[in-house]
Each structure stands twice: as structure tokens, then as C-alpha cells.
């Protein structure tokens, strides 16, 4: 159970990434370069990206008016999660 400011937060269910939140992974040397086709305005943006495997979680904070991109080291099979401040949590198999 997770709470914030005395309020219990409900668990989020990740939806598959849709066409408006298209995630692209490009291998670059020993890393994965992640880009999300998404606007990054102050009102509508991707808040974070997370690469989750059986033994680690790699998290990248993204900021409004910045680029919707980051790099993760290759860590094997897992899931890639992104969080849109308007549309919620999405995931893609890696």
C-alpha cells in the first residue's frame, strides 16, 4: 500500500502504449536509446520512464519542455514503463 499526504493511493494498471504514446527503442552500443513520440508541454508531458527487469529497476525522470528521450543500459528482458500526466501509466515489453 502506498500513501501520500495521508491518502492511500490506488494501484495503477499499465495499459499498452498507444499510437499517441509510441515508444521507440534503438540500440546504441551497450545502451538502449528510448524516444517517445509525445508533446512535452507544461500541461501535457511524460513524467518518467522506467526499465524493469527481474532484478533491477532503472528510472529516468523526464521534464516538461524537455525531450521525451533517455538512455538505459541493456539489462535483458523486461518491461518499459512510461507515465503520461494526462493518460496514465503505459508499458511495452522489451
C-alpha distances in whole Angstrom, upper triangle without the diagonal:
4,7,10,13,12,10,7,7,8,8,12,14,17,21,24,25,28,32,31,28,30,29,32,32,35,36,38,39,36,33,32,33,30,31,30,32,31,32,30,31,30,29,27,26,24,22,21,22,20,22,20,21,21,21,20,19,21,20,23,23,25,27,29,32,32,32,30,30,29,30,28,30,30,28,28,27,23,22,22,20,21,19,22,21,23,22,19,18,20,21,24,25,27
4,7,10,10,9,6,6,8,8,11,14,17,20,23,24,27,30,29,26,29,28,30,30,34,35,36,37,35,32,30,31,28,29,28,30,28,29,27,28,26,25,25,23,21,19,18,19,18,20,19,21,21,21,20,18,20,18,20,20,22,24,25,29,29,29,27,28,27,28,26,28,29,27,28,27,23,21,21,18,19,17,19,19,21,20,17,16,19,20,24,25,27
4,7,6,5,4,5,9,10,13,17,19,22,25,26,29,32,30,28,30,29,32,33,36,37,38,40,37,34,33,33,30,31,29,31,29,29,27,28,25,25,24,23,22,19,19,21,20,23,22,25,25,25,23,21,22,20,22,20,23,24,25,29,29,30,28,29,28,30,29,31,32,30,31,30,26,24,24,21,21,18,20,18,20,21,18,18,21,23,26,28,30
4,5,5,7,7,11,13,15,18,20,23,26,27,29,32,29,27,30,29,32,33,36,37,38,40,37,34,33,32,30,30,28,30,28,28,26,26,23,22,22,22,21,18,18,21,21,24,23,26,27,26,24,21,22,20,21,19,21,21,23,26,27,28,27,28,28,29,29,31,33,31,32,32,28,26,25,21,21,18,19,17,19,20,18,18,22,24,27,29,31
4,6,8,10,14,16,18,22,24,27,30,30,32,34,32,30,33,32,35,36,39,40,41,43,40,37,36,35,33,33,31,33,30,30,27,27,24,23,24,24,23,20,21,24,24,27,27,30,30,30,28,25,26,23,24,22,23,23,24,28,29,30,29,31,30,32,32,34,36,34,36,35,32,29,28,25,24,21,22,19,21,23,20,21,25,27,31,33,34
4,7,9,13,16,18,22,24,27,31,31,33,36,34,32,35,34,37,38,41,42,43,45,42,39,38,38,35,35,33,35,33,32,30,30,27,26,27,27,26,23,24,26,26,29,28,31,31,31,29,26,27,25,26,24,26,26,27,31,32,33,32,33,33,35,34,36,38,36,37,36,32,30,30,26,26,23,24,22,23,24,22,23,26,28,32,34,35
4,6,9,13,15,19,21,24,27,28,30,33,31,29,32,32,35,36,39,41,42,44,41,38,36,36,33,33,31,33,30,30,28,28,26,24,24,24,24,21,22,24,24,27,26,29,30,30,28,25,27,24,26,24,25,25,26,30,31,32,30,32,32,34,33,35,36,35,36,34,31,28,27,24,23,20,21,19,20,21,19,20,23,26,29,31,33
4,7,9,12,16,19,22,25,26,28,32,30,28,31,30,34,34,38,39,40,42,40,36,35,35,32,32,30,32,30,30,29,29,27,25,25,25,23,21,21,23,23,25,24,26,27,27,26,23,25,23,25,23,25,26,27,30,31,32,30,31,31,32,31,33,34,32,33,32,28,26,25,22,22,19,21,19,20,20,18,18,21,23,27,29,31
4,6,9,12,15,18,21,23,25,28,26,24,27,27,30,31,34,36,37,39,37,34,32,31,28,29,26,28,26,27,25,26,24,22,22,21,20,18,18,20,19,22,21,24,24,25,23,21,22,20,22,20,22,23,24,28,28,29,26,28,28,29,28,31,31,30,30,29,25,22,22,19,18,16,17,16,17,17,14,14,18,20,23,25,28
4,6,10,13,15,19,21,23,26,25,23,26,25,29,30,33,35,37,39,36,33,31,31,28,28,26,28,26,27,26,26,25,23,22,22,20,18,19,20,19,22,20,23,23,25,23,21,23,21,23,22,23,24,25,29,29,29,26,28,28,29,28,31,31,29,29,27,24,21,21,17,18,15,17,16,16,16,13,13,16,18,22,23,26
4,7,10,13,16,18,20,24,23,21,23,23,26,27,30,32,34,36,33,30,28,28,25,26,24,26,24,26,25,26,25,23,22,21,19,17,17,17,16,18,17,19,20,21,20,18,20,18,20,20,22,23,24,28,28,28,25,26,25,27,25,28,28,26,26,24,20,17,17,14,15,13,16,16,16,15,11,11,13,15,18,20,22
4,6,9,13,14,17,20,19,17,20,19,23,24,27,29,31,33,31,28,25,25,22,22,20,22,21,22,22,23,23,21,19,18,16,15,14,15,14,16,15,18,19,21,20,17,18,17,19,18,19,21,22,25,25,25,21,23,23,24,23,26,26,24,24,22,18,15,15,12,12,10,12,13,13,11,8,7,10,12,15,17,20
4,6,10,12,15,18,18,16,18,18,21,22,26,28,30,33,30,27,25,25,22,22,20,21,20,23,23,24,24,22,20,19,17,16,16,15,15,16,15,17,18,21,20,17,19,18,20,20,21,23,23,27,26,25,22,23,23,24,23,25,25,23,23,20,16,13,14,11,12,11,13,14,14,12,9,7,8,10,13,15,18
4,7,9,12,15,15,13,14,14,17,19,22,24,27,29,27,24,21,21,18,18,16,18,17,20,20,22,23,21,18,17,14,15,14,13,12,13,13,15,17,20,18,16,17,16,17,18,18,21,21,24,24,22,19,20,20,21,20,22,22,21,20,17,14,11,10,8,9,9,11,13,14,10,8,5,5,6,9,12,15
4,6,8,12,13,11,12,13,16,18,22,24,27,30,28,25,22,22,18,18,15,16,16,19,20,22,23,21,18,17,15,16,15,14,14,15,15,18,20,22,21,19,19,18,19,20,19,22,22,24,24,22,19,20,21,22,21,24,23,22,21,19,15,12,12,9,10,10,11,14,13,10,8,6,5,6,9,12,15
4,6,10,11,9,10,10,13,15,19,21,24,27,26,23,19,19,16,16,13,15,15,18,20,22,24,22,19,17,15,17,16,14,14,15,15,17,20,22,21,19,19,19,19,20,20,22,22,24,24,21,18,18,20,21,20,22,21,21,20,17,14,11,10,9,10,12,13,16,15,12,11,9,5,5,6,9,12
4,7,8,6,6,7,11,13,17,20,22,25,25,21,18,17,13,13,10,11,11,15,17,19,21,20,16,14,12,15,14,12,14,14,16,18,21,23,22,19,19,18,18,18,17,19,19,21,20,18,14,15,17,18,18,21,20,21,20,18,15,12,10,9,8,10,10,14,13,10,10,9,5,6,6,10,13
4,5,5,6,9,12,15,18,22,24,28,27,24,20,19,16,14,11,10,11,14,17,19,21,19,16,15,14,17,17,15,17,18,19,22,25,27,25,23,22,21,20,21,19,21,20,22,21,19,15,17,19,21,21,24,24,24,23,21,19,15,14,13,11,12,12,15,13,10,12,11,8,10,10,13,16
4,5,5,9,11,15,18,21,24,27,28,24,21,19,16,13,10,9,10,13,16,18,21,19,16,15,14,18,18,17,19,20,22,24,27,30,28,25,24,23,22,22,20,21,20,21,20,18,15,17,19,21,22,25,25,26,25,23,21,18,16,15,14,15,13,16,15,12,14,14,12,13,12,16,17
4,6,9,12,16,19,22,24,28,28,25,21,19,15,13,9,7,7,9,12,15,17,16,12,12,12,15,16,16,18,20,22,25,28,30,28,25,24,22,20,20,17,18,17,17,18,16,13,15,18,21,22,25,25,26,26,24,22,19,16,15,12,13,10,13,12,10,12,13,11,13,14,17,19
4,6,10,13,16,20,22,25,25,21,18,16,12,10,6,6,6,9,12,14,17,16,12,10,9,12,13,12,15,16,18,21,25,26,24,21,20,18,17,16,14,16,15,16,16,14,10,12,15,17,18,22,22,23,23,21,19,15,13,11,9,10,8,12,11,9,11,11,8,10,11,14,16
4,7,10,13,17,19,22,23,19,16,14,10,8,6,5,8,11,14,17,20,19,15,13,12,15,14,13,15,16,18,21,24,26,24,21,20,18,17,18,16,18,18,18,17,14,11,12,14,16,17,20,20,21,21,19,18,15,12,12,10,12,12,15,15,13,14,13,10,10,10,13,14
4,7,10,13,16,19,19,16,12,10,7,6,5,7,9,13,14,18,20,20,16,14,11,14,13,10,12,12,15,17,21,23,20,18,16,16,14,16,14,17,17,18,16,13,10,10,11,13,14,16,16,17,17,16,15,12,9,10,9,12,12,16,17,15,15,13,10,9,8,10,11
4,7,10,13,16,16,13,10,8,6,5,6,8,11,15,16,20,23,23,19,16,14,17,15,12,14,13,16,18,22,23,21,19,17,17,15,17,16,18,19,19,17,14,11,9,11,11,13,15,14,16,16,16,15,13,11,12,12,15,16,19,20,18,18,16,13,12,10,11,11
4,7,9,13,13,10,6,6,5,7,9,11,14,18,18,22,25,25,22,19,16,18,15,12,13,11,14,16,19,21,19,17,15,15,15,17,16,19,21,21,18,15,12,10,10,9,10,12,11,13,13,13,13,12,10,12,13,16,18,21,23,21,20,18,15,13,10,11,9
4,6,10,11,8,6,5,7,8,11,14,17,20,20,24,27,28,24,21,19,20,18,15,16,14,17,18,22,22,20,19,17,18,16,19,18,21,23,22,19,16,14,11,11,9,10,12,11,14,14,15,16,15,13,16,16,20,21,24,26,24,24,21,19,17,14,14,11
4,6,7,6,5,6,9,12,15,17,20,23,23,27,29,31,28,24,21,23,20,17,17,14,17,17,21,21,19,19,17,18,17,20,20,23,25,25,22,18,17,13,12,10,10,10,9,12,13,14,15,16,14,18,18,22,24,27,29,27,26,24,21,19,16,15,12
4,6,5,6,6,10,13,16,19,21,24,24,27,30,31,28,25,22,23,21,18,18,16,19,19,23,22,20,20,17,18,17,20,20,23,25,25,21,18,17,13,12,9,10,9,10,13,15,17,18,18,17,20,20,24,25,28,30,29,28,26,23,21,19,18,15
4,6,8,10,13,16,20,22,25,27,27,31,33,34,32,28,25,26,23,20,20,17,20,20,23,22,20,20,18,20,19,22,22,25,28,28,24,21,20,17,14,11,11,9,9,13,14,17,19,20,19,22,23,26,28,31,33,32,31,28,26,24,21,20,17
4,7,10,13,16,20,23,25,28,27,31,32,34,31,28,24,25,21,18,17,15,17,16,19,18,17,17,15,17,17,21,22,25,28,28,24,21,20,17,14,10,9,6,6,9,11,14,16,18,17,20,21,25,27,30,33,31,30,27,25,22,20,19,15
4,6,9,13,16,19,22,24,23,27,29,30,27,24,21,21,18,15,14,12,15,15,18,17,15,15,12,14,14,17,18,21,24,24,21,18,17,13,10,6,6,4,5,9,11,13,14,15,14,17,18,21,23,26,29,28,26,23,21,19,17,16,13
4,6,10,13,16,18,21,21,25,26,28,25,21,18,19,16,12,12,10,13,14,18,18,15,15,12,13,13,16,16,20,22,22,19,16,14,11,8,6,5,6,6,9,11,12,13,13,11,14,15,18,20,24,26,24,23,20,18,16,14,13,10
4,7,10,13,15,18,18,21,24,25,22,18,16,17,14,12,13,12,15,17,20,21,18,16,13,14,12,15,14,17,19,19,16,12,11,7,6,5,7,9,10,13,14,15,15,15,12,14,14,17,19,22,24,23,22,20,18,16,14,15,12
4,7,10,12,15,15,19,21,22,19,15,12,14,12,9,10,10,14,16,20,20,18,15,13,12,10,13,12,15,17,17,14,11,8,5,5,6,8,11,11,14,15,15,14,13,9,11,11,14,15,18,20,19,18,16,14,13,12,13,11
4,7,9,12,12,16,18,19,16,13,11,13,12,10,12,13,17,19,23,24,21,18,16,14,12,13,11,14,15,15,12,8,6,4,7,9,11,14,15,17,18,18,17,15,12,12,11,13,14,17,18,17,17,16,14,13,13,15,14
4,6,9,10,14,16,17,13,10,8,11,11,10,13,14,17,20,24,25,22,19,17,15,13,13,11,13,13,14,12,9,5,6,9,12,14,17,18,19,20,19,18,15,11,11,9,11,11,14,15,14,14,13,11,12,12,15,14
4,7,10,13,16,16,13,11,10,14,14,13,16,18,21,23,27,28,26,23,20,19,16,16,13,15,14,14,13,10,7,9,13,15,17,21,21,23,24,23,21,18,15,14,12,13,12,15,15,14,15,15,13,14,14,17,17
4,6,9,12,12,9,7,8,11,13,13,16,18,21,25,28,29,26,23,21,18,16,15,12,12,11,11,11,9,7,10,13,17,19,22,23,25,26,25,22,19,16,14,11,11,9,12,12,12,13,14,13,15,15,19,20
4,6,9,9,7,6,8,11,14,15,18,21,24,27,31,32,29,25,23,20,17,15,12,11,9,8,9,9,8,11,15,18,21,25,26,28,29,28,26,22,19,17,13,13,10,11,12,13,15,16,16,18,19,22,23
4,7,8,6,4,7,9,12,14,17,20,23,27,30,31,27,24,21,18,15,13,9,8,5,5,6,7,7,11,14,17,20,24,25,27,28,28,26,23,19,17,13,12,10,10,12,13,15,16,16,18,20,23,24
4,5,5,6,9,11,14,17,20,23,26,30,33,34,30,27,24,21,18,15,12,9,5,5,8,10,11,14,17,21,23,27,29,30,32,31,29,26,22,20,16,14,11,11,12,14,16,18,19,21,23,27,27
4,6,7,10,11,14,17,21,24,27,31,34,34,30,27,24,21,18,15,12,9,5,6,10,12,13,16,19,22,25,28,30,31,33,33,30,27,23,21,17,15,12,10,11,15,16,18,20,22,25,28,29
4,7,10,11,15,18,21,25,27,31,34,34,31,27,25,22,20,16,14,11,8,10,13,15,14,18,20,24,26,30,32,32,34,33,30,27,23,20,17,14,11,8,9,12,14,17,18,22,24,28,29
4,7,9,13,15,19,22,24,28,31,32,29,25,23,20,17,15,12,10,8,10,12,13,12,15,18,22,23,27,29,29,31,30,27,23,20,17,13,11,7,6,6,9,11,14,15,18,20,24,25
4,6,9,12,15,18,21,25,28,28,25,22,20,16,14,11,8,7,6,8,9,10,8,12,14,18,20,23,25,26,27,26,24,20,17,14,10,9,6,6,8,10,11,12,13,16,18,21,22
4,6,8,11,15,17,21,24,25,21,18,16,13,11,9,6,7,8,10,10,9,7,10,12,15,16,20,21,22,24,23,20,17,13,11,7,6,4,6,9,9,9,10,10,13,15,18,19
4,7,10,14,16,20,23,23,20,16,14,11,9,6,5,6,8,11,11,11,9,11,12,15,16,20,21,22,24,23,20,17,14,11,7,6,6,6,10,11,10,10,12,14,16,19,20
4,7,10,13,16,20,20,16,12,11,7,6,4,5,8,11,13,12,12,9,10,10,12,13,16,18,18,20,20,17,14,11,8,6,6,8,10,13,13,11,10,11,12,14,17,17
4,7,10,13,17,17,14,10,8,6,5,7,7,11,13,16,14,12,9,9,8,10,10,13,14,15,16,16,13,10,7,6,4,7,10,12,15,14,12,10,10,9,11,13,13
4,6,10,13,13,10,7,5,4,6,9,11,14,17,19,17,16,13,12,10,11,9,12,13,12,14,13,10,8,6,5,6,9,12,15,18,16,14,11,10,9,11,12,11
4,7,10,11,8,6,5,7,9,12,14,17,20,22,20,18,15,13,11,10,7,9,9,8,10,10,7,6,5,6,9,12,16,18,21,19,16,13,12,10,10,10,9
4,7,8,6,5,6,9,12,15,17,20,23,26,23,21,18,17,15,14,11,12,11,9,9,9,6,5,6,8,11,14,17,20,22,20,17,14,13,10,10,10,9
4,5,5,6,9,12,15,18,20,24,27,29,26,24,22,20,17,16,12,12,10,7,7,6,4,7,9,11,15,17,21,24,26,24,21,17,16,13,12,10,9
4,6,8,12,15,18,21,24,27,30,32,30,28,25,23,21,19,16,15,13,10,9,8,7,10,12,14,18,20,24,26,28,26,23,19,18,15,15,13,12
4,7,10,14,17,20,23,27,30,32,30,28,25,23,21,19,15,14,13,9,10,10,10,12,14,16,19,21,25,27,30,28,25,21,20,18,18,16,14
4,7,10,13,16,19,23,26,29,26,25,22,20,17,15,12,11,11,8,10,11,10,11,12,13,16,18,22,24,27,26,22,19,19,16,16,15,14
4,6,10,13,16,19,23,25,23,21,19,17,15,14,10,11,12,10,12,12,10,10,10,10,13,15,19,21,23,22,19,16,16,14,15,14,13
4,7,10,13,17,20,22,19,18,16,14,11,10,7,9,10,9,12,13,11,11,9,10,12,14,18,20,23,22,19,16,16,14,15,15,13
4,7,10,13,17,19,16,16,14,12,10,10,9,11,13,13,15,16,13,12,10,9,10,11,15,16,20,19,16,14,14,14,15,16,15
4,6,10,13,16,13,12,11,9,7,8,8,12,14,15,17,18,16,14,11,10,10,11,13,15,18,18,16,14,15,15,16,17,16
4,7,10,13,11,11,10,10,9,11,12,15,18,18,21,21,19,17,14,12,10,10,12,13,16,17,15,14,15,16,18,20,19
4,7,9,7,8,7,8,8,12,13,17,19,20,23,23,20,18,14,13,10,10,10,11,15,16,15,14,15,16,18,20,20
4,6,5,8,8,10,11,15,17,20,23,24,26,27,24,21,18,16,13,12,11,11,14,16,16,16,17,19,21,24,23
4,5,8,9,12,14,18,20,24,26,27,29,29,27,23,20,18,14,13,11,10,13,15,16,17,18,20,22,25,25
4,7,9,12,14,18,21,24,27,29,31,31,29,26,22,20,17,16,14,13,15,18,19,20,20,22,24,27,27
4,7,9,11,14,17,21,23,25,28,28,26,23,20,18,15,15,14,14,17,19,19,19,20,21,22,25,24
4,5,8,12,15,19,21,23,25,25,24,21,17,17,14,14,14,15,17,18,19,18,18,19,19,22,21
4,7,11,13,17,19,21,22,22,20,18,14,13,10,11,11,13,15,15,15,15,14,15,16,19,18
4,7,10,14,16,18,20,20,19,16,13,13,11,13,13,16,18,18,18,16,15,15,15,17,16
4,7,10,13,15,17,18,17,15,12,13,11,14,15,18,20,20,19,17,16,16,15,17,15
4,7,9,12,14,16,15,15,12,13,13,16,18,21,23,23,21,19,18,16,16,16,14
4,6,8,11,13,12,12,10,12,13,16,19,22,24,23,21,19,17,15,14,14,12
4,6,9,12,13,13,12,15,17,20,23,25,28,27,25,22,20,18,17,16,12
4,6,9,10,12,12,15,17,21,23,26,29,27,25,22,20,17,15,13,10
4,7,8,10,11,14,17,20,24,27,29,27,25,21,19,16,15,13,10
4,6,10,11,15,18,21,25,28,30,27,25,22,19,16,14,11,8
4,7,10,13,17,20,23,26,28,25,23,19,17,13,11,8,6
4,7,10,14,17,20,23,25,22,20,16,14,10,9,6,5
4,6,10,13,16,19,21,18,16,12,10,6,6,5,5
4,7,10,13,17,18,16,14,11,8,5,5,6,6
4,7,10,13,15,13,10,7,6,4,7,9,10
4,7,10,12,10,8,6,5,6,9,12,13
4,6,9,8,5,4,6,9,12,15,16
4,5,5,5,6,8,11,14,18,19
4,6,6,9,11,14,18,21,23
4,6,9,12,15,18,22,24
4,7,8,12,15,19,21
4,7,10,14,17,19
4,7,11,14,16
4,7,11,13
4,7,9
4,6
4
